């Protein structure tokens, strides 16, 4: 990521129990380690705007331009 505005901007943030940061942005949710290393991405069919953890701590709800998505995480959210 090298842009900070418009459709390429990262938006909502969440942290899991391991300290990994989940960032909503282009092509889904970007996952960054506590050391700043890119770990991967949960791809979505459109730009992810924000996210929330479910009551169980393992369901990640992702809001996007026209949709709402849910995914089960293998790591619990903080």
N, C-alpha and C positions, 0 to 999 in steps of 0.2 A: 504494500500500500504506500503510495507516495502522494496521494491527494487527500485533502481534508475537508472538501465541501462537495455539495451536489450529490449525484447518485453514487459516487465512489466513496463517500464518507462512511466511516464506522460510526455506529450509533449506540444502541443499548449495550450494557456490560453486565455480566454476572461472573461469579467466582465459585469454583467447586472446592471441596474439602481438601484437595491436594494443592490448592493455590493457583490452579490454571484459570486464565481469564478467557471468557467467552465473549466475543465481540460481534454484534450484528452488523452486517455490511453486504457488499456486493457478493452475489452467488451464495449467500448463506451465513453461517456462523463460523467465525475464525477462532481457533483455539490457540492460545499463547501460554507458554510455561511461565512460572514465576521468574525465571531467568531471562525472559524475553524471546525465547526460541519458538518459532512457528511449529506447532504440532500437527495441524491439519485443519480440515474444514468440514462442517456439516452442510452439505449443499442443499439449497432450496431452489425451486424453479423461478423465483423472482427475488428482488432485493429484500433482504431481511431488515426490518426497521427496529424491532425491539424483541424482547423475550421475557418470560417469567417462569419461575420454577413452580411446579405443582406442590400440593401439600405433602406428597410422599417424598419430595426432594430429588426424585429421579426422573420425573416427567418435565421436559422442557417444552414450553409453549412458545412458538415463534410467530410474531405478527409480520406481515409483509404488505406490499402495495394493495393486493386484492384478496389475500388469503390468510388463513390461520392454520398453523401446522403444529403437530405434537410428535415428539420423539422421546424414546426412553434412553436415558444416559446410563452408562456402566459405572460412572462415578457420581456420588451424591453431591448436590449443590450445597454451598455453605450457608 
